[in-house]
């Protein structure tokens, strides 16, 4: 997903951030995905955060929150004001690696205690990212089923929204994932949806690419094979830059093909739309001039869009391109640019 394929524009941190990460370090995968990064500090910063994001939980222990605290201590009010735009919004906790139950329980427990819903992005499918920057995932099918079961146990009965396996279907459709793995992956995704939906307060959205990739016609059958019928819906624009308007149109067309299923849109970095200059094959990776998009909310003025979410964690690198650090690593300069370009 961090690779050079022209339709990509993907992945943020590959671990549960903040409080969840402090509870249980997620095992590192291979490559430069950012997995296994230790948190910026062992305890939450003291800088107070305004709670926003509608029903979603704002993690007080993200990298953005620590950066805000650092700027505040230094008396850098200008940069603090910019980073606050990120730190005070709810972002996805990316769950991967071994033994996820403790991290999931910590995140969902903290959210429930605050009267909010946790947002989890599950990212551990076998043969993940076709050997690109975020390669890794569970070692085999049985390990993945057990991993999903651990996630479900960690969620329990607490209100949780899950974005399931970004790029997992996309890479089946585009041929990035080798054909011998296709049938097993569809079965794993379908089983994951069904297991997670056993949790009474969990909503599950299967990743369905973005408006700059393929026509909804290419996703109808794949989503059905992946268990969309049992899911609450699908997610679009995860870690991408397509505008909310384009994502809405794409999602509505896809919804009509899969029985009217609802969807969520990742608006974390789409404020200025996609980057269209330079090499198209690199426009997914840390593109310049981008901006934060609509803040997370369930007030979307649409009957089929359940929420705008920040699945991607703004300020975390897409990969070692355009001067950026490894994928998932915090990059304050990029975070400041995203915030500074936003309205």
C-alpha positions as CSV (number, residue, x, y, z in Angstrom):
1,X,0.0,0.0,0.0
2,X,2.8,2.3,0.4
3,X,4.1,1.1,-2.9
4,X,4.3,3.0,-6.2
5,X,1.1,1.8,-7.7
6,X,-0.7,4.8,-9.2
7,X,-4.1,4.1,-7.4
8,X,-2.6,4.0,-4.0
9,X,-2.3,6.7,-1.4
10,X,-2.3,4.7,1.7
11,X,-1.3,3.7,5.1
12,X,-0.6,5.5,8.3
13,X,0.7,4.1,11.6
14,X,0.5,0.3,11.6
15,X,-0.2,0.0,15.3
16,X,-2.6,1.0,17.9
17,X,-1.6,4.5,18.9
18,X,-1.7,6.4,22.2
19,X,-3.2,4.7,25.2
20,X,-3.7,1.4,23.4
21,X,0.0,1.4,22.4
22,X,1.1,2.1,25.9
23,X,-0.7,-1.0,27.1
24,X,0.6,-3.5,24.6
25,X,3.3,-3.0,22.0
26,X,2.3,-4.5,18.7
27,X,4.9,-6.8,17.2
28,X,6.8,-5.3,14.4
29,X,6.5,-6.6,10.9
30,X,9.1,-6.3,8.2
31,X,10.0,-3.3,6.1
32,X,9.6,0.3,6.9
33,X,5.9,0.4,7.7
34,X,6.2,2.1,11.0
35,X,5.1,-1.0,12.9
36,X,6.4,-1.3,16.4
37,X,7.3,2.3,16.8
38,X,7.3,3.1,20.5
39,X,5.1,6.0,21.6
40,X,6.5,9.4,21.9
41,X,6.3,9.1,25.7
42,X,5.0,6.6,28.2
43,X,2.3,8.8,29.6
44,X,-0.2,11.2,28.1
45,X,0.8,14.8,27.8
46,X,-0.6,17.4,30.2
47,X,-1.8,19.9,27.6
48,X,-5.6,19.9,27.8
49,X,-7.5,18.9,24.6
50,X,-10.9,20.1,23.6
51,X,-13.2,17.1,23.0
52,X,-14.7,17.0,19.5
53,X,-15.4,14.5,16.8
54,X,-19.1,13.8,17.5
55,X,-19.4,10.3,19.0
56,X,-15.8,9.3,18.5
57,X,-13.1,9.1,21.2
58,X,-10.2,11.6,21.1
59,X,-7.1,9.7,22.3
60,X,-5.1,12.1,24.5
61,X,-1.9,10.1,23.9
62,X,-1.3,10.4,20.2
63,X,1.9,11.6,18.6
64,X,0.0,14.8,17.7
65,X,-0.9,15.4,21.3
66,X,2.7,14.9,22.4
67,X,3.8,17.4,19.7
68,X,1.3,19.9,20.9
69,X,2.6,19.5,24.4
70,X,6.1,20.1,23.3
71,X,5.3,23.2,21.3
72,X,3.3,24.5,24.3
73,X,6.1,24.0,26.7
74,X,8.5,25.8,24.3
75,X,6.1,28.7,24.1
76,X,5.6,28.2,20.3
77,X,2.0,29.3,20.2
78,X,1.8,29.5,16.4
79,X,2.8,25.9,15.8
80,X,0.9,24.7,18.8
81,X,-2.3,26.2,17.3
82,X,-1.7,24.4,14.1
83,X,-1.0,21.0,15.7
84,X,-4.0,21.4,17.9
85,X,-6.2,21.1,14.8
86,X,-5.0,17.5,14.6
87,X,-4.5,16.6,18.2
88,X,-8.1,17.5,19.2
89,X,-9.7,15.2,16.5
90,X,-10.4,11.5,16.9
91,X,-8.1,9.4,14.7
92,X,-8.1,5.7,13.9
93,X,-6.1,3.3,16.1
94,X,-4.3,1.0,13.7
95,X,-4.2,-2.6,15.0
96,X,-1.7,-5.0,13.7
97,X,1.0,-7.5,14.9
98,X,0.7,-10.2,17.5
99,X,-1.5,-10.2,20.6
100,X,-3.9,-7.3,19.8
101,X,-6.4,-8.1,22.6
102,X,-4.8,-5.9,25.3
103,X,-4.3,-2.9,22.9
104,X,-7.9,-3.1,21.7
105,X,-9.3,-3.5,25.2
106,X,-7.4,-0.4,26.3
107,X,-8.6,1.7,23.5
108,X,-12.2,0.7,23.5
109,X,-12.2,0.8,27.3
110,X,-10.9,4.4,27.4
111,X,-13.5,5.3,24.8
112,X,-16.3,3.8,26.6
113,X,-15.3,5.4,29.9
114,X,-15.5,8.8,28.1
115,X,-18.9,7.9,26.7
116,X,-17.5,7.7,23.1
117,X,-17.0,5.2,20.3
118,X,-13.5,3.9,19.5
119,X,-12.4,3.8,15.8
120,X,-10.2,0.8,15.0
121,X,-8.4,0.1,11.7
122,X,-7.6,-3.6,11.4
123,X,-4.5,-4.2,9.3
124,X,-3.0,-7.6,9.6
125,X,-4.2,-9.7,6.6
126,X,-1.7,-12.3,5.4
127,X,0.5,-11.1,2.5
128,X,-0.3,-7.5,3.3
129,X,0.7,-4.8,0.8
130,X,2.2,-7.1,-1.7
131,X,5.7,-6.7,-0.3
132,X,5.7,-2.9,-0.5
133,X,6.5,-0.4,2.4
134,X,3.8,-1.9,4.7
135,X,4.4,-5.5,4.0
136,X,3.7,-8.0,6.7
137,X,0.6,-9.3,8.3
138,X,-0.4,-12.6,10.0
139,X,1.8,-15.5,9.1
140,X,-1.0,-17.7,7.9
141,X,-4.8,-18.1,7.7
142,X,-5.2,-19.8,11.0
143,X,-3.1,-17.1,12.7
144,X,-5.3,-14.4,11.2
145,X,-8.5,-16.0,12.4
146,X,-7.1,-16.3,15.9
147,X,-6.0,-12.7,15.6
148,X,-9.5,-11.4,14.7
149,X,-10.9,-13.4,17.6
150,X,-8.5,-11.7,19.9
151,X,-9.6,-8.3,18.5
152,X,-13.2,-9.2,19.0
153,X,-12.6,-10.3,22.6
154,X,-10.8,-7.0,23.2
155,X,-13.8,-5.0,21.9
156,X,-16.3,-6.9,24.0
157,X,-19.6,-5.0,24.3
158,X,-18.1,-1.5,24.0
159,X,-19.2,0.7,21.1
160,X,-16.7,0.4,18.3
161,X,-16.4,1.2,14.6
162,X,-14.0,-1.0,12.6
163,X,-12.5,-0.2,9.2
164,X,-11.5,-3.7,8.0
165,X,-8.2,-4.3,6.2
166,X,-7.4,-1.3,4.0
167,X,-6.3,-2.4,0.5
168,X,-7.1,-6.1,1.1
169,X,-9.8,-6.2,-1.6
170,X,-8.1,-3.5,-3.8
171,X,-5.0,-5.7,-4.2
172,X,-7.1,-8.6,-5.2
173,X,-8.8,-6.7,-7.9
174,X,-5.7,-4.9,-9.3
175,X,-3.7,-8.1,-9.4
176,X,-1.1,-7.0,-6.9
177,X,-1.9,-10.0,-4.6
178,X,-1.0,-13.2,-6.4
179,X,-3.9,-15.3,-7.6
180,X,-3.2,-18.4,-5.4
181,X,-4.0,-16.2,-2.3
182,X,-7.3,-14.8,-3.6
183,X,-9.8,-17.4,-2.4
184,X,-8.3,-17.7,1.0
185,X,-8.3,-13.9,1.5
186,X,-12.0,-13.6,0.5
187,X,-12.8,-16.3,3.0
188,X,-10.7,-14.6,5.7
189,X,-12.4,-11.2,5.2
190,X,-15.9,-12.8,5.2
191,X,-15.1,-14.7,8.4
192,X,-13.6,-11.5,10.0
193,X,-16.8,-9.6,9.3
194,X,-19.0,-12.4,10.8
195,X,-16.8,-12.7,13.9
196,X,-16.6,-9.0,14.6
197,X,-20.4,-8.7,14.1
198,X,-20.9,-11.0,17.0
199,X,-20.0,-8.1,19.2
200,X,-23.3,-6.3,19.9
201,X,-22.1,-2.7,19.6
202,X,-19.5,-3.1,16.8
203,X,-20.0,-1.6,13.3
204,X,-17.8,-3.0,10.6
205,X,-16.9,-1.3,7.3
206,X,-14.9,-3.2,4.7
207,X,-12.3,-1.1,2.8
208,X,-13.4,-0.4,-0.8
209,X,-10.6,1.7,-2.3
210,X,-11.2,5.3,-3.5
211,X,-12.7,7.4,-6.2
212,X,-9.5,7.8,-8.1
213,X,-8.9,4.1,-8.5
214,X,-11.5,1.9,-10.3
215,X,-15.2,2.1,-11.2
216,X,-17.7,0.7,-8.6
217,X,-18.4,-1.9,-11.2
218,X,-15.1,-3.5,-10.3
219,X,-16.0,-3.9,-6.7
220,X,-19.5,-5.3,-6.6
221,X,-18.6,-9.0,-6.7
222,X,-15.4,-8.7,-4.7
223,X,-17.2,-7.0,-1.8
224,X,-19.9,-9.6,-1.9
225,X,-17.3,-12.4,-1.7
226,X,-15.7,-10.5,1.2
227,X,-18.9,-10.6,3.2
228,X,-20.4,-7.1,2.7
229,X,-23.9,-8.5,3.3
230,X,-23.0,-9.2,6.9
231,X,-21.1,-5.9,7.4
232,X,-22.6,-2.5,8.2
233,X,-21.1,-1.2,5.0
234,X,-17.8,-0.2,3.4
235,X,-15.1,2.5,3.8
236,X,-13.7,4.7,1.0
237,X,-10.7,7.0,0.6
238,X,-8.8,5.5,3.5
239,X,-5.4,7.3,3.6
240,X,-6.2,8.9,0.2
241,X,-6.8,12.4,-1.0
242,X,-9.9,12.3,-3.1
243,X,-12.4,15.0,-2.3
244,X,-15.4,14.4,-0.1
245,X,-17.6,15.2,-3.1
246,X,-15.9,12.6,-5.3
247,X,-15.9,10.1,-2.5
248,X,-19.6,10.7,-1.9
249,X,-20.4,10.1,-5.5
250,X,-18.2,7.0,-5.7
251,X,-19.7,5.6,-2.5
252,X,-23.3,6.2,-3.5
253,X,-22.8,4.4,-6.8
254,X,-21.1,1.5,-5.1
255,X,-23.8,1.4,-2.4
256,X,-26.5,1.0,-5.1
257,X,-24.6,-2.1,-6.4
258,X,-24.3,-3.8,-3.0
259,X,-27.8,-3.6,-1.7
260,X,-27.8,0.0,-0.4
261,X,-25.1,-0.6,2.2
262,X,-23.9,2.5,4.0
263,X,-20.4,3.8,4.0
264,X,-17.8,6.0,5.7
265,X,-15.4,8.4,4.2
266,X,-11.8,9.1,5.4
267,X,-11.5,12.9,5.2
268,X,-8.3,13.2,7.1
269,X,-6.2,14.7,4.3
270,X,-8.6,15.5,1.5
271,X,-9.1,19.2,2.1
272,X,-7.3,20.2,-1.2
273,X,-8.1,17.0,-3.1
274,X,-5.5,14.8,-4.8
275,X,-2.1,15.9,-5.9
276,X,-1.9,16.0,-9.7
277,X,1.6,17.2,-10.5
278,X,4.8,15.3,-11.0
279,X,5.0,11.5,-11.5
280,X,1.5,10.1,-11.1
281,X,3.0,6.9,-9.7
282,X,4.2,8.9,-6.7
283,X,1.2,11.1,-6.0
284,X,0.1,8.8,-3.2
285,X,3.2,9.3,-1.1
286,X,3.5,12.4,1.1
287,X,2.2,14.8,-1.7
288,X,2.8,18.5,-1.0
289,X,0.2,21.1,-0.6
290,X,-2.4,18.8,0.9
291,X,-4.8,19.8,3.7
292,X,-6.9,18.4,6.5
293,X,-10.5,17.7,5.4
294,X,-13.8,17.7,7.2
295,X,-13.6,17.0,10.8
296,X,-14.9,13.6,12.0
297,X,-18.6,13.5,12.5
298,X,-21.7,11.4,12.0
299,X,-23.6,14.5,10.8
300,X,-23.1,14.0,7.1
301,X,-26.5,15.1,5.8
302,X,-26.7,11.9,3.8
303,X,-28.8,8.8,4.4
304,X,-26.1,6.4,3.3
305,X,-22.9,8.1,4.6
306,X,-22.7,7.0,8.3
307,X,-19.6,9.2,9.1
308,X,-16.6,11.2,8.1
309,X,-13.7,9.7,9.9
310,X,-9.9,10.3,10.2
311,X,-8.8,6.7,9.6
312,X,-5.4,8.0,8.5
313,X,-3.5,9.7,11.3
314,X,-2.5,13.1,9.9
315,X,1.1,13.9,10.3
316,X,2.3,10.3,10.0
317,X,4.4,9.6,7.0
318,X,3.2,7.5,4.0
319,X,6.8,6.3,3.5
320,X,10.4,7.3,2.7
321,X,9.5,9.6,-0.1
322,X,9.8,13.4,-0.6
323,X,12.0,13.6,2.4
324,X,9.7,11.7,4.7
325,X,10.6,9.2,7.4
326,X,9.5,5.5,7.3
327,X,5.8,4.8,6.8
328,X,3.9,5.5,10.0
329,X,6.5,7.6,11.6
330,X,5.5,11.0,12.9
331,X,6.6,13.9,10.7
332,X,5.9,17.3,12.4
333,X,6.7,19.4,9.3
334,X,4.1,17.5,7.2
335,X,1.6,17.8,10.0
336,X,2.1,21.5,10.2
337,X,1.7,21.8,6.5
338,X,-1.6,19.9,6.5
339,X,-2.9,22.0,9.3
340,X,-1.7,25.3,7.8
341,X,-3.3,24.5,4.5
342,X,-6.6,23.7,6.0
343,X,-9.6,26.0,6.3
